[in-house]
């Protein structure tokens, strides 16, 4: 770390205060007391107000909310039953997945395992209902839900069943599309239900899905504030504050926005140490398509954004993860800063498009995503996220404080005028995504960028 920062008494005092700061926990508490924070809902609007109040309390200047249009999806009622020839029909608990259209579908249950492209290609899904796990084999890259859904529909599936891989009678949720209403119904069911469905699929049983959901025009909002000098170039720190409507959204991403609020408080105390302006943003509608991040990117001059720090997943667990999305400069900086702080980081250099850094990364802005890993032996994937078990009791306030301090130190170093951070070569990014076999899934999900066909 730069010796000037290491010896700065004000920074040391700010970090000492951050060690006892309750602001992140108080923000998390206020957000998780809301009924939910689903994108476009009145509760998400109230969450934006809470975030704006917290940003102002943290010392940010020019705090404002900016509204943007979106498609407001409401879950309605879902029914799911297995139609059997060898006995009575069975009803199972299920929830619709965001942007599922309303509909009535019946067809043979088809077990596609993890829902990898290879498994879907081998299955006969024409007219069927695809049943896929929420996880992916450890030796493969993680295949996102939208990819699984897109591949299944392209293979002829009439509906999609997303089976939680975590025990506990917890149906998972998660959007089927980025842009709006999907072309086929999708539902989430528990791991325990999935065990039965795999057996019924072997028996040749049918499933019947009824979804009563609506999609209407609506709006959401982003909350922004700034700290530091008024410079032409700036660092953007972003975290989404929305959640799904099935739970409190404490881990995803209450922890992330709380971590950012704590970092903002520390940065405000050392504002005159910053060589560049830092823009802090709490964005809406990440869970239903990165809509807030897209609106934020459209309103900024991306050539003036030196780097984006996306705090999606930090604060949840003890071990901080730095996802560099192909930027060696950001990866090296993250390792240097965390080593100096005595808090080693897990580094992941592979890019992915499924969080709020994406609208910036695909335009060549270097992106660092701060995540966190569960203890050794923990389940791969979101764990309790996107289920009714994503509640505040799962959060350790010490993780919020430590990750807020580390985020502040990382951003402080990024503002250093002597710190070199190269732009991302978009052609190279495209090839890295292709090398990870993202292109077919992103095309199936409708998010492969226009102009990337060469």
C-alpha positions in Angstrom: 0.0 0.0 0.0 1.2 3.6 -0.7 3.3 4.7 2.3 1.5 8.1 2.3 -1.8 6.3 3.1 -0.3 3.8 5.5 1.2 6.7 7.6 -1.9 8.9 7.5 -3.3 9.4 11.0 -6.7 10.4 9.7 -7.0 7.2 7.8 -5.9 5.2 10.8 -8.5 7.0 12.9 -11.2 6.4 10.3 -10.4 2.7 10.2 -10.5 2.5 13.9 -13.9 4.2 14.0 -15.1 1.8 11.2 -14.2 -1.1 13.4 -17.0 0.0 15.7 -19.3 1.5 13.2 -23.0 0.4 13.4 -24.1 2.2 10.2 -23.8 -0.9 7.9 -25.8 -3.1 10.4 -28.4 -0.3 10.9 -28.9 0.0 7.1 -29.2 -3.8 6.8 -31.7 -3.9 9.6 -33.9 -1.1 8.0 -33.8 -2.8 4.6 -34.6 -6.3 6.0 -37.6 -5.0 8.0 -39.4 -4.1 4.8 -41.8 -6.7 3.4 -39.5 -7.1 0.5 -37.5 -5.0 -2.1 -38.8 -6.5 -5.4 -37.9 -4.3 -8.4 -40.5 -1.8 -9.2 -42.5 -2.2 -6.0 -43.4 0.4 -3.4 -41.1 -1.4 -1.0 -38.2 -1.0 -3.3 -39.0 2.7 -3.6 -38.9 2.9 0.2 -35.6 1.0 0.2 -34.2 3.7 -2.1 -35.2 6.4 0.3 -33.5 4.5 3.2 -30.3 4.1 1.1 -30.3 7.8 0.2 -30.7 8.8 3.9 -27.8 6.5 4.8 -25.6 7.8 2.1 -26.2 11.4 3.4 -25.4 10.2 6.9 -22.2 8.6 5.7 -21.1 12.0 4.5 -21.6 11.7 0.7 -22.4 14.9 -1.2 -25.0 15.5 -3.9 -27.1 12.5 -2.9 -29.9 12.1 -5.3 -32.4 9.5 -6.6 -32.9 9.0 -10.4 -36.0 7.2 -11.7 -35.9 4.9 -14.7 -38.6 2.9 -16.5 -38.8 -0.9 -16.2 -41.2 -3.8 -16.5 -42.9 -4.5 -13.2 -43.5 -8.2 -12.7 -45.9 -9.4 -9.9 -45.8 -13.1 -8.9 -49.5 -13.8 -8.4 -50.4 -17.4 -7.7 -48.7 -20.6 -8.8 -49.9 -24.2 -8.8 -47.8 -27.3 -9.6 -48.9 -30.9 -9.7 -47.6 -34.2 -11.0 -50.1 -36.1 -13.1 -49.7 -39.8 -12.5 -51.0 -42.9 -14.3 -50.0 -45.2 -11.5 -51.8 -43.4 -8.7 -53.4 -40.1 -7.6 -52.0 -36.8 -8.8 -49.7 -35.0 -6.4 -49.5 -31.3 -5.6 -46.2 -29.7 -4.7 -45.3 -26.2 -3.4 -43.8 -24.0 -6.1 -43.2 -20.3 -6.8 -43.1 -18.6 -10.2 -39.8 -17.2 -11.4 -39.7 -13.5 -12.2 -40.8 -12.6 -15.7 -42.6 -15.9 -16.1 -45.7 -15.3 -18.1 -49.1 -16.4 -16.9 -50.1 -19.7 -18.4 -51.3 -23.3 -18.1 -48.9 -26.0 -19.3 -49.0 -29.7 -19.1 -46.2 -32.0 -20.5 -43.9 -34.9 -19.6 -41.3 -34.2 -16.9 -37.8 -34.4 -18.3 -34.9 -34.5 -15.9 -32.0 -32.6 -17.4 -29.7 -33.0 -14.3 -27.7 -29.8 -13.7 -29.1 -28.2 -16.8 -25.7 -27.9 -18.5 -25.8 -27.4 -22.3 -24.6 -31.0 -22.8 -27.3 -32.5 -20.7 -30.1 -30.4 -22.3 -28.8 -31.4 -25.8 -29.0 -35.0 -24.9 -32.6 -34.8 -23.6 -35.8 -35.0 -25.6 -37.5 -31.8 -24.4 -39.9 -31.2 -27.3 -43.2 -30.4 -25.6 -41.8 -31.3 -22.2 -41.1 -29.7 -18.9 -37.4 -29.3 -18.1 -36.4 -30.1 -14.5 -32.9 -28.6 -13.7 -30.8 -28.1 -10.6 -29.7 -24.7 -9.3 -26.1 -25.9 -9.1 -23.4 -27.0 -11.5 -20.7 -29.8 -11.2 -17.6 -28.5 -9.4 -15.4 -29.2 -12.4 -17.4 -27.0 -14.7 -18.0 -23.2 -14.7 -21.2 -22.2 -13.0 -24.1 -22.2 -15.5 -26.5 -19.4 -14.7 -30.3 -20.0 -14.4 -31.0 -17.9 -17.5 -28.7 -20.0 -19.6 -30.4 -23.2 -18.5 -33.8 -21.8 -19.2 -32.8 -20.4 -22.6 -31.2 -23.7 -23.7 -34.3 -25.7 -22.5 -36.7 -23.5 -24.3 -34.6 -23.5 -27.5 -34.7 -27.4 -27.2 -38.5 -27.4 -27.3 -39.4 -27.2 -23.6 -42.8 -25.8 -22.8 -41.9 -24.9 -19.2 -39.0 -24.9 -16.8 -38.7 -26.2 -13.2 -35.7 -24.9 -11.2 -34.8 -27.3 -8.3 -32.9 -26.0 -5.3 -29.8 -28.0 -4.5 -29.9 -26.9 -0.9 -32.0 -28.9 1.6 -34.7 -27.2 3.7 -38.0 -27.1 1.7 -36.9 -23.9 0.0 -38.2 -23.2 -3.5 -35.7 -20.8 -5.2 -36.5 -17.8 -7.3 -34.6 -15.8 -9.9 -35.4 -14.0 -13.2 -35.8 -15.9 -16.4 -35.0 -12.9 -18.6 -33.1 -9.6 -18.5 -35.4 -7.5 -20.6 -39.0 -8.5 -19.8 -41.6 -11.3 -20.0 -40.2 -14.7 -20.9 -41.7 -16.9 -23.6 -42.5 -19.9 -21.3 -43.5 -20.4 -17.7 -40.8 -21.1 -15.1 -41.2 -22.1 -11.5 -38.9 -22.9 -8.5 -39.3 -26.0 -6.2 -37.4 -27.3 -3.2 -34.6 -29.9 -3.2 -37.0 -32.3 -1.6 -39.6 -31.9 -4.3 -36.9 -32.3 -6.9 -36.0 -35.7 -5.5 -39.6 -36.8 -6.3 -39.6 -35.1 -9.7 -36.6 -37.0 -10.9 -38.3 -40.3 -9.9 -41.5 -39.3 -11.5 -39.7 -38.3 -14.7 -38.2 -41.8 -14.9 -41.8 -43.2 -14.6 -42.9 -41.1 -17.5 -45.2 -38.8 -15.4 -46.5 -35.5 -16.6 -46.4 -32.1 -14.8 -49.0 -29.5 -14.8 -48.1 -25.9 -14.1 -50.4 -23.0 -13.7 -49.0 -19.5 -13.2 -51.0 -16.4 -12.6 -48.5 -13.5 -13.0 -48.6 -10.0 -14.5 -46.1 -7.7 -16.2 -46.8 -4.0 -16.4 -45.0 -0.8 -17.0 -43.3 0.5 -13.9 -40.3 2.4 -12.5 -37.4 2.0 -10.2 -34.6 4.3 -9.1 -30.9 4.6 -8.5 -29.3 6.4 -5.6 -26.0 8.2 -6.0 -23.7 10.4 -4.1 -20.1 11.5 -4.5 -17.0 12.1 -2.3 -13.6 13.6 -3.2 -12.4 16.2 -5.6 -14.3 17.3 -8.7 -12.2 15.6 -11.3 -12.8 14.6 -14.9 -12.1 11.0 -14.1 -13.9 9.0 -11.4 -14.1 5.7 -9.6 -17.6 4.1 -9.5 -18.6 1.9 -6.6 -21.9 0.2 -7.1 -24.1 -2.3 -5.1 -27.7 -3.3 -5.7 -30.2 -2.7 -2.9 -33.2 -4.6 -4.3 -34.1 -8.2 -3.5 -36.7 -10.8 -4.4 -40.1 -10.8 -2.9 -39.8 -14.1 -1.1 -37.5 -13.1 1.7 -35.6 -10.3 3.5 -32.7 -10.3 1.0 -30.2 -9.9 3.8 -27.3 -11.8 2.1 -28.3 -10.9 -1.5 -27.6 -8.0 -1.5 -28.4 -6.3 1.8 -24.8 -7.2 2.8 -23.4 -5.6 -0.3 -25.1 -2.3 0.0 -24.4 -2.2 3.7 -20.7 -2.8 3.0 -20.7 0.1 0.5 -22.4 2.4 3.0 -19.6 1.5 5.5 -16.9 2.1 2.9 -18.5 5.5 2.0 -18.4 6.6 5.6 -14.6 5.9 5.8 -13.9 7.5 2.4 -15.8 10.6 3.5 -13.5 11.0 6.5 -10.4 11.0 4.3 -12.0 12.9 1.3 -9.0 15.2 0.9 -6.8 12.2 0.4 -8.6 11.1 -2.7 -6.9 12.1 -6.0 -10.1 11.4 -8.0 -13.8 11.7 -7.4 -15.6 8.6 -6.2 -19.2 8.1 -7.2 -21.2 5.7 -4.9 -24.3 4.1 -6.4 -27.1 2.0 -4.9 -28.9 0.5 -7.9 -32.3 -1.0 -8.2 -33.6 -4.0 -10.2 -30.4 -6.0 -10.4 -32.3 -9.2 -9.6 -34.6 -8.8 -12.6 -32.0 -7.9 -15.2 -29.3 -5.4 -14.1 -31.8 -2.7 -15.0 -30.5 -0.1 -12.6 -26.9 -0.7 -13.7 -27.9 -0.3 -17.3 -29.7 3.0 -16.6 -26.7 4.2 -14.6 -24.3 3.3 -17.4 -26.5 5.1 -19.9 -26.4 8.3 -17.9 -22.6 8.4 -17.4 -19.7 9.2 -19.7 -18.0 5.8 -19.5 -14.8 7.1 -20.9 -14.5 9.1 -17.6 -15.1 6.0 -15.4 -11.6 4.8 -14.5 -12.9 1.6 -12.9 -16.0 0.1 -11.4 -16.1 -1.7 -8.1 -19.2 -3.9 -7.9 -19.9 -5.0 -4.3 -22.2 -8.0 -5.0 -21.6 -10.7 -2.5 -19.2 -9.1 -0.1 -20.1 -9.0 3.6 -21.9 -12.4 3.5 -19.1 -14.7 4.6 -15.6 -14.4 6.1 -13.4 -14.9 3.0 -13.3 -11.9 0.6 -13.2 -12.8 -3.1 -11.8 -10.4 -5.8 -13.3 -11.1 -9.2 -11.1 -9.2 -11.6 -13.0 -9.9 -14.8 -9.8 -10.1 -16.7 -8.1 -7.0 -15.3 -4.6 -7.9 -14.1 -4.1 -4.3 -12.8 -7.2 -4.6 -10.5 -6.3 -8.1 -9.4 -2.8 -7.1 -8.5 -4.1 -4.0 -6.7 -6.6 -6.1 -4.7 -3.9 -8.6 -3.6 -1.5 -5.8 -2.6 -4.0 -3.9 -0.6 -5.5 -6.9 1.2 -2.0 -8.4 1.9 -1.0 -5.0 3.5 -4.1 -5.1 5.6 -3.4 -8.7 6.8 -6.6 -9.9 5.1 -5.6 -12.1 2.1 -8.1 -12.3 -0.7 -9.2 -15.1 -3.0 -8.6 -14.0 -6.6 -10.8 -15.1 -9.5 -9.8 -13.7 -12.9 -12.6 -15.2 -15.1 -15.1 -12.7 -16.4 -18.9 -13.2 -16.2 -21.9 -11.1 -17.3 -24.3 -11.8 -14.4 -24.0 -8.8 -12.1 -24.0 -4.9 -12.1 -20.4 -4.6 -13.5 -21.6 -6.0 -16.8 -22.9 -2.8 -18.6 -19.5 -1.2 -17.8 -17.2 -4.1 -18.5 -18.6 -4.8 -22.0 -17.8 -1.1 -22.8 -14.2 -1.6 -21.7 -14.3 -0.3 -18.2 -12.1 -2.3 -15.8 -14.3 -4.0 -13.2 -13.6 -5.5 -9.8 -16.4 -7.4 -8.2 -16.1 -8.0 -4.4 -17.7 -11.2 -3.3 -17.2 -13.6 -0.4 -17.0 -17.4 0.0 -18.6 -19.6 2.6 -16.4 -21.7 4.8 -14.7 -24.8 3.4 -17.2 -27.4 2.5 -20.0 -25.0 2.0 -22.5 -25.5 -0.8 -21.6 -24.1 -4.2 -23.9 -21.4 -5.5 -26.1 -18.9 -3.6 -26.9 -21.1 -0.6 -29.8 -19.4 1.2 -29.9 -16.6 -1.4 -33.0 -16.3 -3.5 -35.0 -18.3 -1.0 -37.2 -17.5 2.1 -34.1 -18.3 4.3 -32.2 -15.3 3.2 -32.6 -13.5 6.5 -30.7 -11.1 8.7 -29.8 -13.8 11.3 -27.4 -15.3 8.7 -25.2 -12.2 8.7 -22.2 -11.6 10.9 -21.7 -7.8 11.6 -18.0 -8.3 11.8 -17.9 -9.4 8.1 -19.7 -6.2 7.2 -17.2 -4.0 9.0 -14.1 -5.8 7.7 -15.3 -5.8 4.1 -16.4 -2.2 4.3 -12.9 -1.3 5.5 -11.2 -3.3 2.8 -13.5 -1.8 0.2 -12.6 1.7 1.3 -8.9 0.9 1.2 -9.2 -0.6 -2.3 -11.1 2.5 -3.6 -8.6 4.8 -1.9 -5.8 3.2 -3.8 -7.7 3.2 -7.0 -8.0 7.0 -6.8 -4.2 7.4 -6.6 -3.1 9.4 -9.6 0.1 7.2 -9.8 -2.0 3.9 -9.9 -2.1 2.5 -13.5 -5.3 0.7 -14.5 -5.6 -0.2 -18.2 -8.9 -0.3 -20.1 -10.3 -3.7 -21.0 -9.8 -4.8 -24.6 -13.4 -5.7 -25.6 -12.3 -8.2 -28.3 -10.1 -9.9 -25.7 -13.1 -10.0 -23.2 -15.2 -11.5 -25.9 -12.7 -14.3 -26.5 -12.3 -15.0 -22.8 -16.1 -15.5 -22.5 -16.0 -17.7 -25.6 -13.2 -19.7 -24.0 -15.4 -20.4 -21.0 -18.2 -21.4 -23.3 -20.4 -18.5 -22.3 -21.5 -17.5 -25.8 -24.1 -20.2 -26.4 -25.7 -19.6 -23.0 -25.6 -15.8 -23.3 -27.2 -16.1 -26.8 -29.9 -18.4 -25.3 -30.5 -15.9 -22.6 -30.6 -13.0 -25.1 -27.6 -11.1 -23.6 -24.8 -11.7 -26.1 -23.9 -8.1 -27.2 -24.8 -6.9 -30.6 -21.7 -6.5 -32.7 -19.9 -9.4 -31.1 -20.5 -11.9 -33.9 -17.1 -11.7 -35.6 
